[in-house]
């Protein structure tokens, strides 16, 4: 006989409890070893407890354990629960577990005595169209399916007398990063005190674990609030230990500790929060057995300006606590807006009321004050015109974008909040969805918030999903102000827009969504796929994105053969078999199924919906996932479940983070094309590199001149000074090192920092070291030198070749190349340093100066002095004269400088240069003396020789 088991989308009422204090004292003394030996247990139970047992009508829970293994954000969770029937007749044992709505159940097992019943994932039978029509007559209540992102799994079994039953539930989820942390939550609600209760969580993150924390248990009424005020310590009996990449957290309370937390056995949510090491780079790409997953969450980016319209329900149903808490949250949110932001507020009921008609206002103290007054005076009245409010908000943003040309420089969004269903104006959900999509036209994102039990959650979810937003739902009796503020914090700091991640088409297939409209601070973008080119030893990854006025390209090649790094079999603490699973493949299948469910939810085409459903069902069956299109079947008699629910609950999207735009997300939207790699810029000989050695190339004269500068550590040298004309200045700071043995120098010096400043058309600067680059054009951007990247703005481009060089191009007419010199095992006289090369100087003026700049627009004559002291000028074709001659001189601006023939190696020794060398710190070769070229600080913009400006 085959029976069914499924997710139950609601909560059952708690059954009666005996005096928990009495039972707790007994269990603490005896620590009942095994409920299965009921006769031995009964002999040790005090008289009062025996009386309570006679009154008890349900099996007791003797053991409740949760063991979780989290590998690179992918969590495998196993819940084990043992129930004992000590009565004289068979009794029903009910196993109930809250699991994250974003999780997929992957297995369920029940053991009764010596018999075991396995769950089998099978496809759900399709309903007839008449059933579907009947289903829509009564819309489902959102509280039937979730409580702040949680769903209830419920199963029951009849346990024979004097026997026990063991339930084993397995589920999997991909943790989402919010507000800079991953949060893993286990619901501990056995509804009775348990003799053996234990939670064990093992975490493996190869990137390195940081900020690991275990807050107090979270009560269901405060889900989502994060912490209990006044207490930040872990729950009692919690043990936390971790190394750089491994962590183990256990929670093992005694029955006395349980009774102190909650006498009814509903302890709350056990929470672990952590983050991993990260930087502004291509992200963390992991590859294992033909699959890859890519986590992208850059840091140290300046926030993008945002244009936000708050659309708030002020209908009669918002009266009381809901409107009060909404106002409290908005007061705080308005205070968090940045000076570069613009905003407006719309209140809606029967009427649509706009705070500031036909405009977005800047963030100023006066505007914030007036906005708070407007919100404070909002009063609940009338019905709910959802369609009209969204149309008004969309028109407000569209007009502002069109009139101010802000689309490329900021992020625009609507935050929409309601507690009900449409009752005024357009009330048909399909019309509201199409009207909203037509009004927004993919120009900005819509974020929706539902409060209470009467809201149309499916409508809000689909509106957000179709318009690149996210949705949240909060219960009416919860702290809505805290939830609203927390949701705003997730989306209040956009860092990047139009993020696209590319991989070679001939190397990968079935890649999940790879284009994202926005990246918010504290979140994470996740892409996964399959490798098809098994002969390649690396995977090329390229990320393109916009940050305000800058366009960023990040590149890298990831080694494919990484078994020692990503194969976690045998890792201490992970001996539960999870290491045998390809967690990367399961993360890919998890993301793919979620995308298919979301695409089906958005689709209005029945044929497409059927195709997406079958594809999701097929993959769910392959990976043994319980989804809206698959169910668990239990074999053997003795199991039963509650009558099947008639209403189909739409798949949750809360666990996906960024809402997925379409199943074809891997195709770039129109107008965005993949940038081709720039050809390698031709490097000229004109440079300052090494100790430092200066080389000046004179192409028209067909020879080069070189000289040394023996500076002091800490000196800042002006290399190029053209601040007045082209607006460009380049300074280099020296670092010291001991001189080599038997050398003639007292010490060596190298360039440790190159600073490039440009004030046209707007002020910006670059500060470059061998490890990192700071780009500041009013917004600070930090880049690492060990990652390939390109950053473009209207007048500046910075291209990084990892651990090799940085090319800086200004207005397409000036180019500098900075070489990075790294030593794996440096000698005492060696230091990591930089070399500076001028690649294109067309944009520099004829008045440019500096140690290198003064020669860019001046010719130098080479003279050969004969034995009778007569002078002979060396012509361009007199190559024989360009040979070592102790009497050779240079003529520079009327000055004669003796020079000698030398050979120099430049550009990491790849090129050999023959040059005429001027001794004595280039005495007479350069204008003035060496000390005239010392800047007072790295940002000193000397406008001409001998003049210093700050």
N, C-alpha and C positions, 0 to 999 in steps of 0.2 A: 504493500500500500504506500502510495507516494503522497506526502502531505507538503504543505507550503509554509514558508517562513519569509517574512518581509520586514521592511522598515515601517515602524509605526510612527506617524508624524505628530505625535502629541504626547501628553503626559497622563499617566493614570494617577488616581488619588492614592496617597500614602495609606497603607494599612495600619491597623492598630499596633501599638508597641507595648511590651511589658515594662516594668520599672527598670530602666536601664542602669540606674545607680546600683541596685542590688546585683544585677547580672554582672556589671562591670567589676564590682569588688570580688565576686566569685571567680570570674575569669582571670583577673589579675593574679589571684592567689594560685590558681591551678594551671593557667595557660593551657587549656584543654588541648591535648596532643593530637587527638584524632576523633572527629565526630562520627566516623564510620563505626567505631566500637561503642555503640550506644549503651550496651549494658554496663560497661565499665564506667562510662561517664555518669550514668544515672546513679551509681552507687556513691559517687563523690559529690553529687549536687545537694546543697542544703535543702531543708524542708521548704523554705519559702520559694526557692527556685523551682522545686518540683511542682509546687502549686501553680507557679506561673507557666510552667511547661504544659500542664494540663489545660490551662486556659488558651495556650497558643494553638492557633489553627493552621499555621503555615510552617513549612520547613525553615529551619534555621540556617543561616549562612556561616559556615565554619572558616572559609578562606576566600579572600579577594586579593588577587595580585595582578599587577600591570607591569609588563616588561616592554620597554621600547628601545629600539635601536635607530638612531638618527645618523645617516651617512650623507654628508654633503647636502644638508637640508631635506633629504628624503627620509621620512619617518615610517618605520615598521612598528606597529603596536599590537601586542598580544594581551588580551584580558582573560584571566582565568578566575572562575567563580565556582565554589563547591557549596552545595546545599544538602542538608541532612534532614531526612524525615524520621523523627523519633517516635511518631505516633503509631497507633495500632492499625491504621488503614492508609491506603494510598492518598497522597495529597498533592496538590498542584504547586509546583515551584516555578516562580516567575523571575526570569533574568531580564534586567532592564539596564541599559547603558546609554548614556549620552555620548555621542561622538561628534566630531566637527562635521558640519554640513558639507565641507569640501572634501572629506575623506571618502575613499572607496572601501567597502568591506571586501576582503579577499578570501575569507574562509570562516566557517563556523562549524563547531563540532560539539556534540553532546554525548557524554558517557554516563550510563546508568548501570550501576553494578559492574558486571563484566562485559556489557555490550556497549558498542560505540556506534554513533550515528553521524555520518558525514554530510555536510552541506554540499550541494552541487549547483554551480551557477549555470542557469539555462536561460534561453531567450524568453522574454515575456510575450505571451500571445497578443496579437493585435486586436484592438477593440473594433467593433463595427461602427460605421458612421452614425447609426442611430444612437449608440451609446455615447459617442462623442457629443452629439447634439444635446443629449440629456445632461451630460456632464456640465455643459456651459450654462444651463439654466440657473444653476446656483453656484456662484463663484466661490472657490475655496478660500477659507480663512487662513491668512498667513501664519497665525499662531499655531495652526495644526501641524505645521511642518518644521518649525524652527524656533529656537529661543536664542536670539543674538548669534546666529551662525552655528547652532547645534541642533542635532536631530536625535531622536530616541530610537534605539534598537530594542525590540522587546520580543521575547520568546518565552513559551511556557511548556512545561512537561509534567506529567504525573509521575511522582516518585513513589515506588512501592514502599510499604512499611519497613522500618528499620534499615533503610538503604539510603544511599547518597547519589546525587547527580552532579556532574562536573560540566560546566559550560566553558567553551574556549572560543573566543572571538578574535579574529585578526582583521585589522584594517590598516590602510596606507594613506599617506597624504604628503604633499609637497609643501613645506613650510613657506609662508609668505612673509616678506620683510615689511614691517610697518614701523614708522617712527624710529628707524635705525636699529630695530631688533627683530630677530625671529622669536616667535612665541609658540611654545609647545604646551598644550593643555591636556590634562587628564581629569575627567570627571570622576570624583570619588563620592558616590551617593548610593551605598549599599542599602540604605533605609533601615539599618539595624547595626548594632555593634558587632564587630567581627573579631574572632579569636586571632586569626592571622591575617593582617592587612599589610601589604607591601607594594610600593611603587619603585621601580628601578629604571632609570633612563641612562643609556650610554650614547655618547655623542662623539662622532669622528668628523673632524673638519681639517682637511689637509692645508687649508689656507691659514689656519691658526685661529683658536677660539679666544675671543676677547669679550669683556663686559658680561660675564656669566653671572646671573642673579636668579634667586628663587624667592619671590615675594610671599607674603602670607597667603593662606588659602582664600580664595575668592568665593563669596557667597553668590548664589544665583541672582539675587536682587541687585547685585552690583557688577554683573558681568560687563566687562569692557572698561571698567573704571581703572583697572591696572592695580593700584595699591590701596591698602587700607590706611587711612590717615593716622598718623601717630605711631604706626608699627610697620617697619620695613624688614623685620627679621624673618627668616624662613620658618615654616611650620615646625612644631616640636618633633624631635627625632629625625630631622633631615640631616643628611651627611652629604657634603659636596667635596669632590676632589677632582683635580684636573691637571693635565700637563699642557704643553703648548697646543697639541692637536687633539687630545683625548680628554673627555670629561665623563664622570660617573656621578649621578645624583640618586640617592635613595631616600625614601620616606617610609618609615616602619613604626607607626605609633602603636602603643599598647592599648588595650581596651579602656584603661583609665584615661589615657591621653585622648582617645577618641571621645569619651563621654564628656570631657571638659570642653571639647570643641563643639559637639552637637549631640544631644542625648538621643535624637531620632536616627542617628547614623548618616545623616546628610551632611557630610563634612564640607563639601564645596569643590572648587577646581584647584588642582595642584598645577602650578605654572612654572615653567622654566623659560627664561629669556636670555638670549645671547646674540652676539654678532661675530663676524669673522674679520680678519685683517683684509684691508682693501686699499686701493689707491686709484687715482685717475689713470686708467689704463684700459686695455682691451677687455679686462674682466678676467674671470676665472673660467677657463675652458677645460672640461674634464672629458676624457675619452676612455672607453672600455669596451672591448669585444664588439667593435663595429658600430657603436652608438656614442653620441656626444651630447653633453649638456653645457650650456654657456650661461654663466651668471654675470650680469653687467650692472654694477652699482657704483659709479664713480663718485669721488669725494672732492672737496676743495674747489667746487665750482661756484661762481657768483650766482645769486638768484636771478631769475628772469623777472622783469616787471610783469605784473598781471592786471587784467581788466576783469573785474568780477561783478556780477549782478546777483544779488540775493533776492530770491523770489519766495516770499513767506506767506503761508496760509493764515489768514485772519478771519476765517469763517466762524460761525457760532460754535462749532464743535471744538474749537481750540480754547474755549473758555477754561479758566482755572489754571491748573498746574502746567499744562502743555504750553500755553502761550507765555506764562511767566518764565518757565525755564528756557524757552526759545529766546526771549528777550535777554535773559542773563547771559546766554552763550554768545549772542550777537554783540553785546557790550564788550565782551572780552575779545572776540574776533576782530572787531573794528579797531581795537587798540593795537592789534598785532599787524595791521596792514602797514606796508612799507611806504616811505615817501614817494617812491617812483610808481606806485600802484594807482589805479583809478577804479572807482566803484560807483554803484547806485543800489537802491533798495526799492523793491516792488512788493506791496501788500495786496493780497487778493481775497475776495469773497464773492459776492454778486458783482461787485465793482472792482476794477483794476486801478489801484492807486500807486502812482510813481512818485517817489520822493523828489527827484530832480528831473523835470520833463526834458526829454530829447537830448540828454547829454550824460556823459560820464564825468564825475568830478574827481579832481586830484585829492590825494591824502594830505590834508593840512589839519592842524589842531582845531580850527574853526569848523571845518567840514565834518570832522569826527564828532565834535560836540553837537552840531545840528542833527547829524544822523542819529545819534543816541536819543535826542529829544523826539525825533520822528518815531523811532521804534517804541519809546516809552509811551507815546500817545496812541499806539495802535490798540484798537478794541475789537473783540470778537463779535461778528454779526454776519447774518446772511448765509448764502450757500457757498459752493466751491466751483469756481470757474477755472479749472486747470488749463484748458486749452488757451483761453484768452490771456492768462498770466504768462504762459510760455511764449506765446506769439509776441507779446509786448517786450519781454526780456530779450528775445532773439533779435527783434528789430532794433532795440537799443544798442546792442553790441554790433550788429551788422553795420548800422549807420556810423558808429564810432570808428570801426575798422576802416570803412571806406573813406571817411573824411580825413582821417589822421594818418593813414598809411602805416599802421602799427603792426600789421600782420607778421612781419618778419622779425620784429624786435621784442615782442611780448607774447604772453599766453593769455587767451581770453577764455572765460568759463562762466557757466550759470550754476549756482547752487540753489536747488529747488527743494522746498520742505512743505509737506502736507500731512494731515492726519486722516484724510478721508478719500472718498471717491468723487468723480466729477458729477455735479448735480445741476450746474448752470451752464448755459451755452452748449458747446459740443460735448456730449456725454458718451459717445461711442469710442471705445478704446482704440480700435483700428484707425479711426479718423484722427484721433489725437496723436497717435504715433506717426502717421504719415504727414500730418501738418507740422509736427515738431521737426521731423527729419528734413522736410522741405524748407523750413525756416532757418535751420542751422546750417545746412548745406556743407557740412564737414569743415566749417571754418573755426569752430570752437567746440568744447566739450560740455556735456550736461551731467551734473552730479545730483542724484536724487536721494532724499531722506524721507522715510516713512515713520510715523509715530503712532502707536496704538494698534488696536485690533481691527479697525474699520478701513484701513488703508488698502488700496488695490496694489498689493506688492508686485504682482506680475507686470502690471502696467509700468510701475516705477523702474522695475528691473530692466524691462525691455527698452524703455526710453533711454536709460543710461547706457545700455549695451549698444544700441544703435548709434549713439552719439559720443563714442569714445570715453564714456565716463564710468563711474562706479556708483553703487547703491548701498545704502545701509538701512536697517530697520531696527527700531528701538521700541521696547514695551512702554506703555503709558506710565506704569508705576516705577519706572527706573529713573535714574538721574539723567534726564535728557540733556541738561546743560553740559554736563561732563562729556557725554557721548558726542554731542554736536561739536564741541570744541576739539575733541580728539579726532573726529573725522576731518574737520577743517585743517588741523595740523598735518594730516596726511597729504593734503593736496594744496596747502597754503604756500609751499616753497617750490615752485617749478624751477628745475636747473637746466634741462635740455628740452628741445622740441624737435620734432621730425627725426626721430632716431631710427636709423636703418642699419641692420646687421647683415652682411653679405658673406657667403662662402662660395667657393668655386662650384659652378653648376655640375661639372663633371666629377666632383668628389662627394657630393651629398645628395640625399633625396628625402622626401617626406619631412621637410623642416617645418617646425611649428612657426607661429606668427613671428615675423622678423621686422615689422614696421610698427612703431609706436609713436603716437602723436606727442606724448609728453613723458618726461621722467621727473618724478617728484623726489625731493630730498627725503632720505630715509626709506625709500622703497627699493625695488630691485626688478630688473628686466630679466626674464628667463627664456631661453630658446633651446630647443633640443632637436635632434635629427639622427638620420642613419648615414653611415659612410658607405659609399659604393665603390670607391677606387681603392682596392686593397693593396695596390702596389705602391701607393704614395706613402712617404715616411713622415709627412707633415700635413696639417690642415691650415690653409691660409684664412685668416679672419680679418674682416675690415668693418669698422663701425663708423658711420657718418652721422653727424648731429649738428644742431644749431644751438648756440648759447648767446642770446641777445644779438649783438651785431657780428658775432664770430661764427664761422663754420669750421667744425672740427672733424678730422679724419684720424682714426686710430687703426693701426695695422699690426699684425703679428703673425708668426707661423708657429703652430703648436705641434709638438712632436706627437705622432700617433702611437708609437710604441712606448706606452707608459705603464706597463703592468705593475711595476714595483710601487708606483705612486697611487694608482686608482684601484688595484685589486686588493681588497681588504680582508681576504681570507687569512686567518691566523692572527689577526690583530687582537691583542689582549683586551678582554672585556666584551668581545663580539663573537663569542663562541656559541651563539644560539642558532646558527645556520643562516643568518641573514647575509653573511659574507659570501655564501654560495650563490646568491641572487645577483643578477646584474642590475644594481640599483639605478644605473644611468639609463638602461633600457626601460625600466619600469617608470622612471621619471618622464621619459619620452612618451610612453604609452599613456600615462596619466594626463599630461598636457594635451596630447592629441585628442583624447576622448573628451576632455573639457571643451576644447575648441569646437568639436563636432556638436556637442550639446548646445553650446552657445549659438553656433551658426543655425542650428535647427530652430532655436527659440526666436531668432531674428527673422527667419524666412517666412514669407507669405505664400510661397509656391508649394502646393501639396506634393508634387513630384519630387522637388528638391528636398522637402522635409522627409519624405520616405527614404530617399537615397542616404541622407545624412543619418537617419535613424538606423538603417541597416548597417552602415559603415561603423557607427559607434557600437552597435550591438556585437558585430563581428569581432572588433578589437577587444571589447569587454570580455567576451567569451574566451578569447585567446589568452588574456592575462588574468582571468578569473576575478573580474571586478563586478560587484553589484552596482548597477546603474539604474536610471529610470526605465531602461529597456531590458534589463535582466533581473532575475530573481534567484533566490536560494531554494532549492528543493531538498527536503530531508527524507531519507529512506528509512524504512521500518516503522512499525506501529508504535504508539505511545506518545508521539508528538502531536500537538495541535497548535493552531494559531488562531488569532481573532479573525472574524469575518473580513474578507478583503474589502478595502475601501474603494468606493466607486470613482472618487475624484483623483485625477492624475495631477500630481504636484510637479510643477515645472522644475527643471534641474537648477540647482543653486550655482551662482557664479561668484559667491563671496570669496572663495579661496583662490581666485585667479589673479588677484592684484590688479594690474592694468587690464581693463576690459578689452576683449579681443574684437577686432573690427570685422573680420570675416574669415572664412575658411581659407580663402586665397590670400591670407595675410602676407605670405612670402613674396607676393608681387608688389613692387613699389608703386605707390600711387602716381597718377599722371603728373608730369612736370618734374619728377625727381628721377634723375639718372645717376648711375654709378660713375663716380669721377675716375678718370684714368690716371694712372701713375704719371707724375711728371718725369720728363727725361732728366737724366743727371745733369746738373748745372756745370758748365765748364768752369774750372777753377783757374784763376790767374795766379801768377807767381807773386804778386804783391801781397805781402803777408807779414805777420809777426807771430812767431811760433818758437817753441823750445825755451831757451834760457834767458831772455827771449832773443831770437835772431830775427832781424828785420830784412826783408827783401823787397826791392822796388823794381818793377819791370818797366822798361821803356821800349815798347814794341816797335815804334817807328825808328829807333836807333839800333834795334836788334842787339841790345845788351841789357844786363841787369846790374843793379848796385845793391850792396848789402852792408849792414852794419849791426853792431851789438849795442844794447843798452844795459849797462851794469847798474841797475837800480837797487834800492833797498827794500826788504820785505815790508809790505804795507803801502808802498808807493802806488799811486793811481795815475796812470799815463793816459794822456789824451792821444788817441790814435787817429780819430777823424773829428774835426770841428767845423761844422757848417750850419750852425744853429740859425743864423740870421737869414740865410737864403733858402736852402732846402729843408731846414728845420731838423737836421740829423746830427747827432753827436754819438761817438763811440768812445768809451773809456775802458781801460783794462787795469785791474788791481793785481799786484804782485804778491806771491807767497814765497817764503824762503825755504832753503834746504841746504844741508852741509855740502861743501865742495867735495868732489872726488879726491881720493888720495893722490898726492904728488901733483895736484893741479895748481895752476897759477892764480886761481880765484879764491877769495876768502869764503864765498858762499855762492850758491846758485839761486836764481829767481825764476819763477814761472807765473803765467797768468792763471790765477785761481777763479777770477770772476770777470766776465765781459758784460758791460752795461751798454745797451743801445737805446737811445732816446730819440723820439720823433715828435714834433709839435705841429705837423701839418698833414692832413687838414685838421686833425685834432690831436691832443697830447696823449702819448702812450709811451711805455718803456718796457724793455726786456732786461731781466737780470738773469744771466746764464752762469751756471757752475757745472762741473763735471757730472753732477748727480741730478740736478733739477733746473727747471726754467720757470721764472715768474713772469707772466704777461699781465700787464695792468694798463688798460685803456679806460679807466674809470670803473672797471670791474675786474677784480683780481682772479687770475686763472693760474693754477699750479700744474705743471707738466713734469713727468719723469723722463730722464734722458735714457732710461733703459727700455723704453717702449716707443715704437714707431708711431708717429702721429702727424697730422697736419691741422693747423688752425688758420682759418682765413677770415679776414674782415674786409671792409670796403677798400682799405689802403694798406693792409699789412697781411703778410702770410708767413707763418712759421712752420717749417717742415723738419721733423725729427727723424733721423735714421738711427734706430736703436743702438746705443753705445758706440756710435760712429761719428756723426756730425749733425749740426743744426744749420739749416739754410734760412736766412731772414731776408724777405723781399719786401721792399717799401715802394708802393705806388708803381710797381712793375718796372722801375727805372734804376733802382738801387738794390744790389744784392750783396750780402755778406755770408760767408760760410765759416762756421766755428767748428773746428775739429775737437773731438773729445779724446784725450789721452788717458787711458787707464792702465795701471800696472797690476798684474795678478800677484807678483811677488816683487814689490819695489825694493831697490837698493836704498841704502840710507840717504843717498843724494837725489833720489827720484821722488816726485810727487805727482799725483793725478793733476792734470792741468788742461788748459785750453790753447788752441791755436786760432788766430784770426786771419781770414783771407778775404780780400775784396774781389768779388766776382763780376760785378757790374757797377760802374761809377758814373753812368751817363746822367743820372739825376742829381749828382752833386755839382755845385756851382764852381766857377773858376776861382772863387775866393776861399774854397775849402782849405782847411789847414789841419794841423795835427802831425804827429810823427810820420804817418803814412799819407794823410790827406794833402799835405803841401806839395807832393810830387805828382799828383794825379793829372794836373793840367799844365805841367812845366816840363820842358825838355832839358836834358843834361848833355853836355858835350864832353866827349872823351878826347884828351890830348895826349900825344906821345912826345916826350922831351928827348931830343937827340943829344949826342955828346958835345956838340958845339953850342948847347943851350938854346938853339932855335926851336920854335914850337911848330908841330905839324898836327893839323886836325885830322882825326880819324874819320874817314868817310864811311858811308853805310856799306860800301862794297869792299872796303879794305879789311877783310877778315884776317889777313895775316898779321895785321897790327894788333889784333885782339889776343895777344899772347902775354905770358908773364913778363913784365918789364918793370924793374924797380923805379923807373922814372916816369911811369904813367900817372897822369893827373886827370881829375874831373873839373869841369868848369860849370859851376852852379851859381846863377845870379851874379856873375862877375867874380865869384870866389873860386880860387884854385885849391883843390883838395887832393893830396897824394893818395893813391889807391894801389892795392896789390890784388893779384889774381887769386881767387879761391873757388872752391866747390862746396855747395850746400845741398843737403837733402831736405826736401820739404814734403808736405802732405803725407805724413807718416812714413817717410822714406821712400815713397813710391815714385818720386820725381827728383832727378838730380839737376841742380841749377849751377851754371858757371856765372860767377859774378865778380864785380870789382868791389873790393872790401875797403871801407873807410874806417880807420882806427879811431881810438880815443872818444868813445861814445858819440861817434858821428860828428866830431868837432868840425865846424865850418860847412859841413854838408847840410845840416839842418839849420833853420833860422834860430839864432840865439843859442842857448845851451840846454842841456838835458833838463835842468831844473825848471826851465820855463814851460815845460810840458807836464808839470805835476798838477793834477786837479786836487781840489780840497776835499771832495767826496765823490762817490760813484755817479751822482746825478748832476755833477757840475757841467754846465753847458757853456764852455768858453766860446764866445761868438767870433773872436779873431785872436791872432797871436798876441799873447800878453794880456788878454782881457778875460776876466772871470765873471760869470753870472751864475746865479743859483736858480 
